[in-house]
Structure formats: C-alpha cells, structure tokens
C-alpha cells in the first residue's frame, strides 16, 4: 500500500490565484530599490565650501592685481627715464646749436679783425671822415650785433689769459705787472676769446720794494724819538 506524500499528489493544494491573473502575479514581488533620498548634508559644510571657493578666487584676483601694478610701475619708470633722456637730448641740442653759432660767428669775424684794426688806426689819426666814416660805423654796428666785443684798456692788470705782451719795461709808479699801452685791442664773443689784446706791459723796478722797506726801517727810530720828545715836552735845556 502506497502512502501519498502531502503536497505532491493530485489533490495538493494550489495557491489561490485571482481569476484573470498570470502566474507571474502569483510569484512574490522582489524588493524594489528605494527612491527616497538620504539625509541632506549639513548646512555648515556647504557654507565652508563656498567660503573656501570665494577665498581662492580672492587670492587669484589679488595676484593678478599685483602683477598689473608691477607692470604699471615698470612702464611708469620706463616713461620717466625716456622723458629724462629726451630733456637731456633737447638741452644738448640747444647747447650744440649755440656752440656752432658761436664758432661760425667767430670764424666770420676773425676775417674782419684786420679791417677793424684799420678803422681804429684811422680814427686815432683823425682820418675817419666822410663816407668812409659812415661805412666804418655801419660795419662796427653789424659786428656788435653779432656779439663781437672789444676789450683791453691801459692801466688794467696784465692777465695772460686775455693779454699778449709784445713789449716789456719797468716803471716806478706801478705795483704789479700792468698794461701801459694797447697795441691791438682784443676781441671776444661771449666767453670765447677770438684774439687776445696785444699790449705793452710794465713791471715794478727791481729793488724798489727793498728801498722802500729800508726807508721805512730807518725812519722808525726817528719816529720813536719824536714821540718821546712830544711826551716829555722836548729836549732838556742846560
């Protein structure tokens, strides 16, 4: 006699399935993943992250600003240096223009000095008359406008930088080397000497100072004796 195992026979109970449903509906449903979000991040962490990002951006902007300032300072220094060089160049050009003008005028007027010397000698001898006088005065006016100046006078101390001694003598009435005669006047343009004054000079006579010193020494005792007599009322009477 065979025993029937419960659940495996024909009369085994089947799970209840609603009418119209498929067998898959009878299978237990698998757990579906949850679509609910996890807990939100704390608000402090988000603020900290935002502050860090802002600080990093500020550091970058500060670095860029420093670079711009450095470049601006360099360009400003370059501009100032260029301006200084330009000012020096202008001054040098102006100075060179004045120098070139003086040299050109000096070269031209040097050729006229003999004519001016002739005019001066004619004036000294009273021959500067008539039309010749008008021409001579016009020429002197023109050269004066060009900056030509005459120098050299009798009685002034001898200066080897502007005087040329052509004659030499001794004189008792001078205390230093002195120009006693102007043989040819000197000429200059500004500070540039075109021709030195050609003069005759005189020096003090040798020994004149010694003689004066001895006379002073000899007269000293006499002056002292006279002072003593004045104080005592004169020499004693016998």
Wavefront OBJ file of the C-alpha trace (Angstrom):
o trace
v 0.000 0.000 0.000
v 1.499 3.211 -1.102
v 1.385 6.367 1.026
v 0.815 9.671 -0.695
v 3.086 12.467 0.239
v 1.124 15.553 1.141
v 1.528 18.344 -1.409
v 2.801 16.207 -4.186
v -0.331 14.466 -5.151
v -3.031 15.377 -7.456
v -5.023 16.722 -4.634
v -2.266 19.027 -3.434
v -3.475 22.444 -2.635
v -2.540 25.146 -5.114
v -2.126 28.781 -4.178
v -5.057 30.922 -4.779
v -4.682 32.936 -7.964
v -7.182 35.582 -8.840
v -9.053 34.973 -11.964
v -7.547 36.653 -14.980
v -4.122 36.935 -13.387
v -0.977 35.449 -14.814
v 1.186 33.014 -12.984
v 3.882 35.709 -12.590
v 1.470 37.642 -10.467
v 1.367 34.835 -8.067
v 5.178 34.973 -7.519
v 6.242 37.086 -4.618
v 7.375 40.559 -5.688
v 11.106 41.369 -5.346
v 12.025 44.211 -3.151
v 12.209 47.365 -5.224
v 15.070 49.822 -4.572
v 14.064 52.771 -2.508
v 13.914 56.059 -4.346
v 13.922 58.148 -1.228
v 16.984 60.437 -0.830
v 19.335 60.009 2.079
v 19.739 62.568 4.765
v 20.802 66.101 3.459
v 24.391 67.348 4.001
v 24.804 69.704 6.944
v 24.429 73.455 6.087
v 27.755 74.341 7.775
v 29.788 72.193 5.366
v 28.176 73.858 2.324
v 28.910 77.319 3.698
v 32.507 76.343 4.429
v 32.991 75.046 0.895
v 31.521 78.249 -0.541
v 33.805 80.395 1.648
v 36.879 78.406 0.595
v 35.989 78.866 -3.075
v 35.488 82.612 -2.532
v 38.847 82.895 -0.722
v 40.625 81.080 -3.540
v 39.015 83.431 -6.058
v 40.075 86.468 -3.985
v 43.661 85.192 -3.811
v 43.733 84.796 -7.572
v 42.374 88.295 -8.124
v 44.917 89.742 -5.671
v 47.768 88.038 -7.510
v 46.530 89.385 -10.832
v 46.221 92.882 -9.330
v 49.802 92.685 -8.026
v 51.011 91.701 -11.470
v 49.158 94.613 -13.057
v 50.598 97.036 -10.501
v 54.126 95.737 -11.097
v 53.723 96.118 -14.847
v 52.316 99.634 -14.370
v 55.269 100.657 -12.173
v 57.725 99.301 -14.742
v 56.039 101.179 -17.596
v 55.932 104.367 -15.494
v 59.652 104.069 -14.742
v 60.368 103.491 -18.440
v 58.331 106.570 -19.348
v 60.099 108.738 -16.762
v 63.500 107.528 -17.944
v 62.551 108.205 -21.564
v 61.330 111.693 -20.662
v 64.573 112.462 -18.805
v 66.635 111.263 -21.767
v 64.565 113.443 -24.086
v 65.072 116.513 -21.887
v 68.827 115.866 -21.797
v 68.811 115.469 -25.562
v 66.997 118.798 -26.012
v 69.431 120.617 -23.719
v 72.383 119.060 -25.517
v 70.977 120.066 -28.899
v 70.379 123.641 -27.736
v 73.884 123.839 -26.299
v 75.369 122.458 -29.515
v 73.374 124.971 -31.566
v 74.764 127.850 -29.501
v 78.290 126.467 -29.804
v 78.012 126.012 -33.555
v 76.632 129.538 -33.897
v 79.498 130.993 -31.858
v 82.074 129.063 -33.885
v 80.556 130.213 -37.184
v 80.424 133.822 -35.979
v 83.978 133.615 -34.674
v 85.263 132.284 -37.997
v 83.491 135.057 -39.886
v 84.514 137.877 -37.560
v 88.118 136.692 -37.414
v 88.397 137.612 -41.081
v 87.115 141.133 -40.305
v 89.562 141.903 -37.486
v 92.240 143.417 -39.767
v 89.595 145.732 -41.230
v 88.501 146.744 -37.729
v 92.127 147.425 -36.828
v 92.458 149.716 -39.861
v 89.294 151.549 -38.814
v 90.688 152.017 -35.314
v 94.003 153.427 -36.576
v 92.177 155.757 -38.966
v 90.078 157.038 -36.055
v 93.179 157.665 -33.937
v 94.795 159.723 -36.716
v 91.621 161.674 -37.479
v 91.214 160.127 -40.924
v 87.782 158.627 -40.256
v 85.694 161.231 -42.096
v 83.069 161.449 -44.815
v 81.601 158.367 -46.402
v 84.387 156.193 -45.048
v 83.245 157.100 -41.517
v 79.636 156.060 -42.267
v 80.749 152.719 -43.715
v 83.077 152.078 -40.783
v 80.399 152.844 -38.208
v 77.886 150.614 -40.027
v 80.391 147.751 -40.007
v 81.069 148.202 -36.295
v 77.335 148.171 -35.612
v 76.866 144.913 -37.528
v 79.712 143.099 -35.773
v 78.407 144.321 -32.410
v 75.007 142.791 -33.191
v 76.780 139.515 -33.938
v 78.139 139.591 -30.385
v 81.668 140.872 -31.020
v 83.082 142.729 -28.001
v 86.300 144.694 -27.828
v 88.430 144.647 -24.674
v 91.797 145.906 -23.470
v 92.459 149.212 -21.686
v 95.560 150.986 -20.481
v 96.229 150.709 -16.770
v 94.489 147.371 -16.205
v 96.438 144.483 -14.623
v 98.112 142.116 -17.048
v 96.187 138.820 -17.457
v 97.984 136.213 -19.569
v 94.676 134.528 -20.430
v 93.388 137.565 -22.339
v 96.530 139.644 -22.927
v 99.547 139.036 -25.142
v 102.597 141.042 -24.066
v 104.589 142.338 -27.058
v 106.700 144.892 -25.131
v 108.111 144.853 -21.630
v 109.545 147.584 -19.406
v 109.916 148.721 -15.794
v 108.144 151.669 -14.230
v 108.463 153.212 -10.762
v 104.781 154.058 -10.464
v 103.330 150.541 -10.782
v 102.988 147.943 -8.059
v 102.200 144.980 -10.326
v 102.545 143.969 -13.944
v 100.334 146.470 -15.754
v 99.226 147.101 -19.317
v 100.650 150.534 -20.142
v 99.804 150.577 -23.866
v 97.276 148.758 -26.071
v 98.941 147.905 -29.365
v 95.955 145.963 -30.700
v 92.621 145.585 -28.900
v 91.334 142.133 -28.085
v 88.005 140.720 -29.243
v 85.671 138.109 -27.808
v 82.232 136.577 -28.440
v 80.538 135.727 -25.187
v 83.139 133.808 -23.188
v 85.129 132.812 -26.278
v 88.244 134.904 -26.940
v 88.806 135.431 -30.654
v 92.044 137.382 -30.277
v 93.884 138.407 -27.108
v 94.718 142.052 -26.583
v 98.293 142.783 -27.663
v 99.799 145.121 -25.127
v 102.962 146.657 -23.721
v 103.463 145.874 -20.047
v 105.464 147.445 -17.278
v 106.657 145.869 -14.054
v 107.800 147.484 -10.798
v 111.524 148.373 -10.824
v 113.707 145.712 -9.210
v 114.720 146.709 -5.672
v 112.035 149.377 -5.370
v 110.271 147.418 -2.685
v 113.567 146.807 -0.881
v 114.462 150.511 -0.899
v 111.027 151.413 0.422
v 111.364 148.793 3.144
v 114.783 150.124 4.202
v 113.477 153.688 4.263
v 110.625 152.600 6.465
v 113.015 150.776 8.804
v 115.363 153.807 9.037
v 112.526 156.184 9.736
v 111.144 154.035 12.525
v 113.764 155.095 15.190
v 113.339 158.756 14.244
v 109.579 158.438 14.652
v 110.043 156.787 18.048
v 112.412 159.593 19.204
v 109.975 162.249 18.063
v 107.201 160.554 20.010
v 109.359 160.512 23.158
v 110.172 164.215 22.829
v 106.489 165.001 22.442
v 105.673 163.156 25.637
v 108.496 164.794 27.726
v 107.947 168.261 26.357
v 111.066 168.438 24.191
v 114.798 168.113 24.833
v 116.156 169.212 28.287
v 117.638 172.703 28.386
v 121.142 173.142 30.016
l 1 2 3 4 5 6 7 8 9 10 11 12 13 14 15 16 17 18 19 20 21 22 23 24 25 26 27 28 29 30 31 32 33 34 35 36 37 38 39 40 41 42 43 44 45 46 47 48 49 50 51 52 53 54 55 56 57 58 59 60 61 62 63 64 65 66 67 68 69 70 71 72 73 74 75 76 77 78 79 80 81 82 83 84 85 86 87 88 89 90 91 92 93 94 95 96 97 98 99 100 101 102 103 104 105 106 107 108 109 110 111 112 113 114 115 116 117 118 119 120 121 122 123 124 125 126 127 128 129 130 131 132 133 134 135 136 137 138 139 140 141 142 143 144 145 146 147 148 149 150 151 152 153 154 155 156 157 158 159 160 161 162 163 164 165 166 167 168 169 170 171 172 173 174 175 176 177 178 179 180 181 182 183 184 185 186 187 188 189 190 191 192 193 194 195 196 197 198 199 200 201 202 203 204 205 206 207 208 209 210 211 212 213 214 215 216 217 218 219 220 221 222 223 224 225 226 227 228 229 230 231 232 233 234 235 236 237 238
